[in-house]
Amino acid sequence: MAEAKKRKSGRRGSWKKEMTNKELYVKAFVDAFEVEESVLPGLEYTGIPAWDSVGHMNLVAMLEDAFDIMMDTDDIIDFNSFEKGMELLKDHYNVEF
């Protein structure tokens, strides 16, 4: 699904109404870590106090819910930055940004 296409309401929660995949992805980070969008580019695991092991699993759960996927354990372990997460979702779960 191209970024230009919008996600429709339905099974999705209230924060997932008509948003692009990129918007859903960014929103998961902002909500999980309570940060501004401006800190996301270049953000790495443990780069902020909120992105610890518990925060990581919270983020993964939000992304799984947002994109209706179940991430593989290896992907969860490899997910070590904002950019790497997009790469994994695109390459392994057919999420287009």
TIRO-2110 file (N, C-alpha, C; in Angstrom, 1 decimal):
// TIRO-2110
0.9, -1.2, 0.0, N, 1, A
0.0, 0.0, 0.0, CA, 1, A
0.9, 1.2, 0.0, C, 1, A
0.7, 2.1, -0.9, N, 2, A
1.5, 3.3, -1.0, CA, 2, A
1.2, 4.3, 0.1, C, 2, A
2.1, 5.1, 0.4, N, 3, A
1.9, 6.1, 1.5, CA, 3, A
0.7, 7.0, 1.2, C, 3, A
0.5, 7.3, -0.1, N, 4, A
-0.6, 8.2, -0.4, CA, 4, A
-2.0, 7.6, -0.1, C, 4, A
-2.0, 6.2, -0.1, N, 5, A
-3.3, 5.6, 0.3, CA, 5, A
-3.5, 5.7, 1.8, C, 5, A
-4.7, 6.0, 2.2, N, 6, A
-5.0, 6.1, 3.6, CA, 6, A
-5.6, 4.8, 4.2, C, 6, A
-5.3, 4.6, 5.4, N, 7, A
-5.9, 3.5, 6.2, CA, 7, A
-7.3, 3.9, 6.5, C, 7, A
-8.2, 3.0, 6.4, N, 8, A
-9.6, 3.2, 6.8, CA, 8, A
-9.9, 2.8, 8.2, C, 8, A
-10.9, 3.4, 8.8, N, 9, A
-11.4, 3.1, 10.1, CA, 9, A
-12.0, 1.7, 9.9, C, 9, A
-12.2, 1.0, 11.0, N, 10, A
-12.9, -0.3, 11.0, CA, 10, A
-12.4, -1.0, 12.3, C, 10, A
-11.6, -2.0, 12.1, N, 11, A
-11.1, -2.7, 13.3, CA, 11, A
-10.1, -1.8, 14.0, C, 11, A
-9.5, -0.9, 13.3, N, 12, A
-8.4, -0.1, 13.9, CA, 12, A
-9.0, 0.8, 15.0, C, 12, A
-8.1, 1.1, 16.0, N, 13, A
-8.4, 2.0, 17.1, CA, 13, A
-8.6, 3.4, 16.7, C, 13, A
-9.0, 4.2, 17.6, N, 14, A
-9.3, 5.6, 17.3, CA, 14, A
-8.1, 6.4, 16.8, C, 14, A
-6.8, 6.0, 17.2, N, 15, A
-5.7, 6.8, 16.7, CA, 15, A
-5.2, 6.3, 15.3, C, 15, A
-5.9, 5.3, 14.8, N, 16, A
-5.5, 4.8, 13.5, CA, 16, A
-6.4, 5.2, 12.3, C, 16, A
-7.3, 6.1, 12.6, N, 17, A
-8.3, 6.5, 11.5, CA, 17, A
-7.5, 7.2, 10.4, C, 17, A
-7.9, 6.9, 9.2, N, 18, A
-7.4, 7.5, 8.0, CA, 18, A
-6.0, 8.2, 8.0, C, 18, A
-5.1, 7.3, 8.3, N, 19, A
-3.7, 7.8, 8.3, CA, 19, A
-2.8, 7.0, 7.3, C, 19, A
-1.8, 7.6, 6.8, N, 20, A
-0.9, 6.9, 5.9, CA, 20, A
0.0, 6.0, 6.8, C, 20, A
0.6, 5.0, 6.1, N, 21, A
1.5, 4.1, 6.8, CA, 21, A
2.6, 4.8, 7.6, C, 21, A
3.1, 5.9, 7.0, N, 22, A
4.2, 6.6, 7.6, CA, 22, A
3.6, 7.3, 8.9, C, 22, A
2.4, 7.9, 8.7, N, 23, A
1.8, 8.6, 9.9, CA, 23, A
1.5, 7.6, 11.0, C, 23, A
1.1, 6.4, 10.7, N, 24, A
0.9, 5.3, 11.7, CA, 24, A
2.1, 5.0, 12.4, C, 24, A
3.2, 4.8, 11.6, N, 25, A
4.5, 4.5, 12.1, CA, 25, A
5.0, 5.6, 13.1, C, 25, A
5.0, 6.8, 12.6, N, 26, A
5.5, 7.9, 13.5, CA, 26, A
4.6, 8.0, 14.7, C, 26, A
3.3, 7.9, 14.6, N, 27, A
2.4, 8.0, 15.7, CA, 27, A
2.7, 6.9, 16.8, C, 27, A
3.1, 5.7, 16.4, N, 28, A
3.4, 4.7, 17.3, CA, 28, A
4.6, 5.1, 18.1, C, 28, A
5.7, 5.6, 17.5, N, 29, A
6.9, 6.1, 18.2, CA, 29, A
6.5, 7.2, 19.2, C, 29, A
5.8, 8.2, 18.7, N, 30, A
5.4, 9.4, 19.5, CA, 30, A
4.6, 8.9, 20.7, C, 30, A
3.7, 8.1, 20.5, N, 31, A
2.9, 7.6, 21.6, CA, 31, A
3.6, 6.7, 22.6, C, 31, A
4.4, 5.8, 22.0, N, 32, A
5.1, 4.8, 22.9, CA, 32, A
6.2, 5.5, 23.7, C, 32, A
6.8, 6.5, 23.2, N, 33, A
8.0, 7.1, 23.9, CA, 33, A
7.7, 8.5, 24.4, C, 33, A
6.5, 9.0, 24.1, N, 34, A
6.1, 10.4, 24.5, CA, 34, A
7.2, 11.4, 24.2, C, 34, A
7.5, 11.4, 22.9, N, 35, A
8.5, 12.3, 22.3, CA, 35, A
7.9, 13.1, 21.2, C, 35, A
8.5, 14.2, 20.8, N, 36, A
8.1, 14.9, 19.6, CA, 36, A
8.6, 14.2, 18.3, C, 36, A
7.9, 14.4, 17.3, N, 37, A
8.2, 13.8, 16.0, CA, 37, A
9.6, 14.2, 15.5, C, 37, A
10.1, 15.4, 15.9, N, 38, A
11.3, 15.9, 15.5, CA, 38, A
12.5, 15.1, 16.0, C, 38, A
12.4, 14.3, 17.0, N, 39, A
13.5, 13.5, 17.5, CA, 39, A
13.6, 12.2, 16.9, C, 39, A
12.7, 11.8, 16.0, N, 40, A
12.7, 10.4, 15.5, CA, 40, A
13.7, 10.1, 14.4, C, 40, A
14.0, 11.0, 13.5, N, 41, A
15.1, 10.7, 12.5, CA, 41, A
16.4, 10.4, 13.2, C, 41, A
17.0, 9.3, 13.0, N, 42, A
18.3, 8.9, 13.6, CA, 42, A
18.1, 8.3, 15.0, C, 42, A
16.9, 8.2, 15.5, N, 43, A
16.7, 7.7, 16.9, CA, 43, A
17.1, 6.2, 16.9, C, 43, A
17.9, 5.8, 17.9, N, 44, A
18.3, 4.4, 18.0, CA, 44, A
17.8, 3.8, 19.4, C, 44, A
17.7, 2.5, 19.4, N, 45, A
17.4, 1.8, 20.6, CA, 45, A
18.3, 2.3, 21.8, C, 45, A
17.7, 2.6, 22.9, N, 46, A
18.4, 3.1, 24.1, CA, 46, A
18.9, 4.5, 23.9, C, 46, A
18.5, 5.2, 22.8, N, 47, A
19.0, 6.5, 22.5, CA, 47, A
18.2, 7.5, 23.4, C, 47, A
17.1, 7.1, 23.9, N, 48, A
16.3, 7.9, 24.9, CA, 48, A
16.0, 7.0, 26.0, C, 48, A
15.8, 7.5, 27.2, N, 49, A
15.4, 6.6, 28.3, CA, 49, A
14.2, 5.7, 28.1, C, 49, A
13.2, 6.3, 27.4, N, 50, A
11.9, 5.5, 27.2, CA, 50, A
12.1, 4.3, 26.3, C, 50, A
13.2, 4.3, 25.4, N, 51, A
13.3, 3.2, 24.5, CA, 51, A
14.3, 2.2, 25.2, C, 51, A
13.8, 1.6, 26.2, N, 52, A
14.5, 0.5, 26.9, CA, 52, A
13.8, -0.8, 26.5, C, 52, A
14.1, -1.9, 27.1, N, 53, A
13.5, -3.2, 26.7, CA, 53, A
11.9, -3.2, 26.8, C, 53, A
11.4, -2.6, 27.9, N, 54, A
10.0, -2.5, 28.0, CA, 54, A
9.3, -1.6, 27.0, C, 54, A
9.9, -0.4, 26.8, N, 55, A
9.5, 0.5, 25.8, CA, 55, A
9.5, -0.1, 24.4, C, 55, A
10.5, -0.9, 24.1, N, 56, A
10.7, -1.6, 22.9, CA, 56, A
9.5, -2.5, 22.6, C, 56, A
9.2, -3.3, 23.6, N, 57, A
8.0, -4.3, 23.4, CA, 57, A
6.7, -3.5, 23.3, C, 57, A
6.6, -2.4, 24.0, N, 58, A
5.4, -1.6, 23.9, CA, 58, A
5.3, -1.0, 22.4, C, 58, A
6.4, -0.6, 21.9, N, 59, A
6.4, -0.1, 20.5, CA, 59, A
6.0, -1.2, 19.5, C, 59, A
6.6, -2.3, 19.7, N, 60, A
6.4, -3.5, 18.8, CA, 60, A
4.9, -3.8, 18.9, C, 60, A
4.3, -3.8, 20.0, N, 61, A
2.8, -4.1, 20.2, CA, 61, A
2.0, -3.1, 19.4, C, 61, A
2.4, -1.8, 19.6, N, 62, A
1.6, -0.8, 18.9, CA, 62, A
1.8, -0.9, 17.3, C, 62, A
2.9, -1.3, 16.9, N, 63, A
3.1, -1.4, 15.4, CA, 63, A
2.4, -2.7, 14.9, C, 63, A
2.4, -3.7, 15.7, N, 64, A
1.7, -4.9, 15.3, CA, 64, A
0.2, -4.6, 15.2, C, 64, A
-0.3, -3.9, 16.1, N, 65, A
-1.7, -3.5, 16.1, CA, 65, A
-2.0, -2.6, 14.9, C, 65, A
-1.2, -1.6, 14.7, N, 66, A
-1.4, -0.6, 13.6, CA, 66, A
-1.4, -1.2, 12.3, C, 66, A
-0.5, -2.2, 12.0, N, 67, A
-0.4, -2.8, 10.7, CA, 67, A
-0.9, -4.2, 10.6, C, 67, A
-1.6, -4.7, 11.6, N, 68, A
-2.2, -6.0, 11.6, CA, 68, A
-1.2, -7.1, 11.2, C, 68, A
-0.1, -7.0, 11.9, N, 69, A
1.0, -8.0, 11.7, CA, 69, A
1.4, -8.6, 13.0, C, 69, A
2.2, -9.7, 12.9, N, 70, A
2.8, -10.3, 14.1, CA, 70, A
4.3, -10.4, 13.7, C, 70, A
5.1, -9.6, 14.4, N, 71, A
6.6, -9.5, 14.0, CA, 71, A
7.3, -10.7, 14.5, C, 71, A
8.2, -11.2, 13.7, N, 72, A
9.0, -12.4, 14.0, CA, 72, A
10.0, -12.0, 15.1, C, 72, A
10.4, -12.9, 16.0, N, 73, A
11.4, -12.6, 17.1, CA, 73, A
12.7, -12.0, 16.5, C, 73, A
13.2, -12.5, 15.4, N, 74, A
14.4, -12.0, 14.9, CA, 74, A
14.3, -10.5, 14.4, C, 74, A
13.1, -10.2, 13.9, N, 75, A
12.9, -8.8, 13.5, CA, 75, A
12.8, -7.9, 14.7, C, 75, A
12.2, -8.4, 15.8, N, 76, A
12.1, -7.6, 17.0, CA, 76, A
13.5, -7.3, 17.5, C, 76, A
14.3, -8.2, 17.5, N, 77, A
15.7, -8.1, 18.0, CA, 77, A
16.5, -7.1, 17.0, C, 77, A
16.3, -7.3, 15.7, N, 78, A
17.0, -6.4, 14.8, CA, 78, A
16.5, -5.0, 14.7, C, 78, A
15.3, -4.8, 15.2, N, 79, A
14.7, -3.4, 15.2, CA, 79, A
15.4, -2.5, 16.2, C, 79, A
16.4, -1.8, 15.7, N, 80, A
17.3, -1.0, 16.6, CA, 80, A
17.3, 0.4, 16.3, C, 80, A
16.5, 0.9, 15.4, N, 81, A
16.4, 2.3, 15.1, CA, 81, A
15.1, 2.7, 14.4, C, 81, A
14.8, 3.9, 14.4, N, 82, A
13.6, 4.4, 13.7, CA, 82, A
13.6, 4.0, 12.2, C, 82, A
14.8, 4.2, 11.6, N, 83, A
14.9, 3.8, 10.1, CA, 83, A
14.9, 2.3, 9.9, C, 83, A
15.5, 1.6, 10.8, N, 84, A
15.6, 0.1, 10.7, CA, 84, A
14.2, -0.5, 10.8, C, 84, A
13.3, 0.1, 11.6, N, 85, A
12.0, -0.4, 11.7, CA, 85, A
11.2, -0.3, 10.4, C, 85, A
11.4, 0.9, 9.8, N, 86, A
10.7, 1.0, 8.5, CA, 86, A
11.2, 0.0, 7.5, C, 86, A
12.5, -0.2, 7.5, N, 87, A
13.1, -1.2, 6.5, CA, 87, A
12.5, -2.6, 6.8, C, 87, A
12.4, -3.0, 8.1, N, 88, A
11.9, -4.3, 8.4, CA, 88, A
10.5, -4.4, 8.0, C, 88, A
9.7, -3.4, 8.3, N, 89, A
8.3, -3.5, 8.0, CA, 89, A
8.1, -3.5, 6.5, C, 89, A
8.9, -2.8, 5.7, N, 90, A
8.7, -2.8, 4.3, CA, 90, A
9.2, -4.1, 3.7, C, 90, A
10.4, -4.6, 4.1, N, 91, A
11.0, -5.8, 3.5, CA, 91, A
10.3, -7.1, 4.0, C, 91, A
9.8, -7.2, 5.2, N, 92, A
9.3, -8.4, 5.7, CA, 92, A
7.8, -8.5, 5.9, C, 92, A
7.1, -7.3, 5.9, N, 93, A
5.7, -7.3, 6.1, CA, 93, A
4.9, -6.5, 5.1, C, 93, A
5.6, -6.2, 4.0, N, 94, A
4.9, -5.5, 2.8, CA, 94, A
4.2, -4.2, 3.2, C, 94, A
4.8, -3.5, 4.2, N, 95, A
4.3, -2.2, 4.5, CA, 95, A
5.0, -1.1, 3.7, C, 95, A
4.3, -0.4, 2.9, N, 96, A
4.9, 0.6, 2.0, CA, 96, A
4.9, 2.0, 2.7, C, 96, A
6.0, 2.7, 2.6, N, 97, A
6.0, 4.1, 3.3, CA, 97, A
6.1, 5.1, 2.2, C, 97, A
END
